[in-house]
Amino acid sequence: MHPLRHPRNAIFVGLIFVAAGLVYWGVQAFAGWPVDYAGTTMLLLLGVATAIMAYVLIAGSPND
């Protein structure tokens, strides 16, 4: 059985990290602290990479 009915739904796996990056940025910005743009960018790009990786793994898995 396929873990996801449609491999394009793998983007939701990456959205977890994108949401974490936005929360990470938002807390710093709204609290008045200096914003760590490197960490925010890294979390956002980690989300993109994770979504692509999940898509490739799910699309390539057999449909048993």
Secondary structure, DSSP 8 states (H G I E B T S, - for coil): --SSSSGGGGHHHHHHHHHHHHHHHHHHHHHT----HHHHHHHHHHHHHHHHHHHHHHHTS---
